[in-house]
Amino acid sequence: MNASKGKPRRGSLTDHDQDRRGQTPTSTPSQLVSLVVDGLPITALQGQSLAAVLQTMGYLWWRRNPITQQPRGPFCGMGVCFECELLVNNQRRRACLTHVTDSMVVTTERERCMPGADL
């Protein structure tokens, strides 16, 4: 708030502001959903990015570059670089752009990326 005029500063949030989905930032509590990552059942917040969920699990990378074989994970965080691709319900998706939903099945190349794995 601009103390001198009693008005919110330009660019600041007010009680009436809405995010891009039309909800106020604190309007609804987050719902937990169940999903499977590499055969491991987990819970996450509905709408959270898959990249964030995987990083919370300790996955910093989950595939290898097809040419250099170097480990790859999120790089740009906005869908431009394609470094975070993985399989979601048997379809290639970018983890940074994919929001978790209930019953999602995620398959990474993580096992293949572990040290000593046969490339």
N, C-alpha and C positions, 0 to 999 in steps of 0.2 A: 504494500500500500504506500502511496505517496502521502506521507504524514501531513504535509502542508495543505493539500487540497482534499484529502479524504477519498481519493480515487485510487483504484488499482493501477500499479505501474503497467506500462505497455508490455505485453508479453507474459504477464503473470497470470496465474490461475485464480479464478474466483469460484464461489459456490455454484455459479450457473454455467461454468465452462464445461464442455464435453470433449471427450477424446474422439478419435476418428470413427469409432463404432457407435457413437451417439450416447455413450454412458459417461457419467461423471467418474473420475478415477477411483472413487471409493464407494460407488453406488451398490455393487453386489459383491458378496463374498465369493472367493474362488472355489470352484468345485474340483474335487479330486477325481481323476480318471485312472483306469488301469490299462496298462499296455505291456507288451512283451518286447524286450530288447535282447537280441541274441539268445533267445530261449529263457531269459531271466524275467519273471514277472515283477513289475515295478508300478508305483503310483506316482503321478505328477499332477500339476495344476493344469486344468483344462485351458487351452489357448496358449500355454507356454511354448516357446519355440523348441523344437526337437533338439537343436544344437545346444540350447541352455540345459535341457534335461540330461543330455549325454555328458556335458562338461561337469554337471553336478555329480554324476556317477563316477567321475574320474577319467572319462574318455577325453583325451586331448586330441586324438586323431582316430580315424576309423576306416581309412582306406589307403591304398598306395597309388601313387602316380603310375599310370600304365607304361610310361616311357622310362622314367628315372628310378622307379620303385621306392621313392622316398615316401615316408608317412605323410598323410594329408588329413586335415580337419578344417574347421572354419578359419577363413582368412579375412575376407572382406566383411562378413556378417550381414550382407544385404543382397545376396543372390547373384552377384556379378561374376565371381571367380569360379564357381562350380567345384571348389575344392572339398566341400562338405557333402557331396553326393553319397547317397546310400539307398537301400531298398526299404520302402514303406509299403506294406501290403503287396509285395512283389512288383512294385513300380519304382523306377528311379526318381528320387526326389532330392532337393537341396534341403539339408537339415535346418539351415538358418531361416528358410522361408516356410517351413512346414510347422504347423501348430499341432500339438498333441491332441488326440481325441481318444475316446474310450474304445477299447478293443483293438487298437493299432498294433500291428506286428512290424517290428523294425529289425532289419538284418544288416549288419555291418561286415566289413572285411577285417574287423579287429583281430580275430584269431589268426588270420593270415599275416597281420602286421606285427605280431609279437616277435621279440628277438628270438632268433633260431628257427622261426617258421620257414617251411619250405616255400620258396618263391618260385 
